Amino acid sequence: MAKSAAEVVETTSIATGVLVLLLALWLLLGPRLRGHYLNEASLAALFGLITGITILMFQRYLARGVVKDLLAFDTSAFFLYLLPPVIFNAGLSMEKRHFFNNLGSIMCMGVLGTIICFLVISLVLATMTPFHLLRIQDCLALGAIFSATDSVATLQVLDPESQPVVFSLVFGEGIINDATSVVLLGAVAAVFPPVQSQ
């Protein structure tokens, strides 16, 4: 069922208004709350929670599909508009000297470590799955996904000013690790194309 032009305009205008309001609140309240009570990730999660609850409270004043569209997660918008600025900001704000001085270690941990983890996880899934519930392509895809370790919690604990080398090692390995796992997952998808169900 196609949406009418009025519904699309209403959804887009409300979503833009919510984003502008969140940005204004972040700029006004963020610096005051961030240092004293919450870190940046907790504050962003709290803002998202309050926004979702507010949208649900006012859903009776909105059109039927607007709330569903506002609260739905659009992966293409995430990968096109939200993820690149975060990665570029992190890459531009890190100490480049420490990153390039330790590039060999970062690449070794990021590429070689991810490939080894991918092979081990895929092999364990293929051999330990009872009754062969997973096909080999499923085991390889899960191995590629699970081999990407998340270093966000570690980076929240590390201080880049007091431990710049460790921070650049962990941050660089996390970026290279994620890129390697995306390439591995793409390779698995290219070798074993998904079966179209009828």
N, C-alpha and C positions, 0 to 999 in steps of 0.2 A: 504494500500500500504506500503510494507516494505521498509525501507531505506537501501541503499547500505552501505557496510562497509566503503567506502570512505567518504560518507556523515556523518556517525557516528563519524569517526575519525576527520573530519574537525570541526564538531560541538563541540566535546569534547575538541579539542585542542584550539579552539577559546574561549570557555567558561573558560577553565583553564587559558589561557593567560589574559583574562579580569579580572578574580578573583585575579591573582597574581599582575597585574597592580593596581587594586583597593587597594589591601593590601599594596603595596609599597607606593602608594599615601597617604593612610590613616596614615601609620607610619611616613612618611616624613612631610606631611602638617597638619595632624590632630592635633598634640599638639600645633602648632602655631595658627591655626584658631579657635580651640575649645574654648579656654578661652576668647579670645578678642571679637570675632564677633558672633559666633554661639555656641549653645550647641551641645552635641554629637548627639542627634536625628536629629536635623536640618541639621547638617553637613552630616550625613549618607544619609538622604533623598536627599540632594543636589548632593552628589556623584552619587547616583542612577539615578537621573534625567539627569545629564550630561552624564553618561554612556549610558543610553537609547537613548538620542538624538544623541550621537556619533555613536552608532550602526546603527541607522536609516539613518544617513548621509552617511555611508559607505556600505549600503546594496547592492548597485549595483556592488560592488567588491566581494561580497560573493555569494555562491550558493543559490538557490531559498529557500530551506527550513531551511537554517542555521539561518537566522534572526528570523524566526518564532520560532524555537526551543530555541534560546537564550533569546527571550523576553517572552516565555511562562512560567507560574508559575507552578512548579512541587511541589505539596503538599507533596508527599512522601519524596522528598529530603529535603524540609523544616523541616518536623517533625523528620527526621532521622539525618540530618547533621547540621542544623542551630539552631534549638530550644534548644536541650540539652546543648550545650556549653553556651548559654546565661543564661539558668536557673541555671546551675552549677556555673557559674561565679558569678551570683547575690547571690546565696546561700552561696558560699564560702567567698565572700567579705563583707557580712553583719556581724554586731556585734552579735555573737551567744549568749552572756550573756543576752542581752536585749530581744532577741527572746525567749529564754527558760524561762526567768523570767516572761514573759507575755504570755506564751503558752496557758493558760486557756482562756484568753480574745481573743487571736488570733483564737483559735479553735471555740469558741462560735460565734464570728463574721463570721468566714470563713465557718463553717459547718451549724450552726443553722440559721444564717442570709441568707445564700444561699438557704437553703431548704424553709424557709418562703417566700423568694422572688420568688422562683420557684412555690410554691403553689399559691401565690397571682396572679402572672402573668398568670399562666395557667388557673386559675379560671376566671379572667377578660377576657382573650381571648375566653374561652369557652362560657361565658354568654353574652358577648358584641358583638360577631361577628354576624352581621346580616345574616339571612337566613342560618346559620350554614355552612358557606363557608369552615370552617376548621374542620377537623375531630378531635376527642379527642387526638389522637396520635400526630397530628400536633400542637395542643395547648400545649401539654406536652413538645414536642421537642422545640418549640419556648420559652416556659417558662424556660427550662434548658439552652438554649443559652443566653437568655436575663438576666438571673439571675447572670451571671458572670460579675460583674462590673469591669471596667478597671481602675486600679489605677496608670497608667503610668504618666498621667498628674500631679496627686498629688505628686508622687515621684519625678518628675522633679522640683517641687517647694520646697519640703522639703530638708533641709540640714542635712545629717546624723550626722555631727559633732555637730551642735548646738541643734538639737532635736532628739537624738538617740532613745528615747523611742517611740515617735510618728512615726518616720520613720520605726522602727521595727514592730510596730503595723500595719501600713498601708501596708508595704511590705509583712509581714507574712499573713495578711488577704487576700491580693491579690493572693498569691500563693495557699493558702488553698481553696479560693473561686474558682479559676480556676480548681483545681483538683476536687472539689466537683461537679462543673457543668459538667465536663467531665464524671464523674461517673454517674450523673443523666441522661445525654444524652445517655450513654451506656445502662443504665437500661431501658430507654424508648424504645430504639432500640431493646433490647432483649425481652421486653414484647410485643411490637407491631412490628414484623418484617416488613420491607418494602414490599409492594406489587409489584411483578414483572409485568411490562407492557408487553403486547404481540405485 
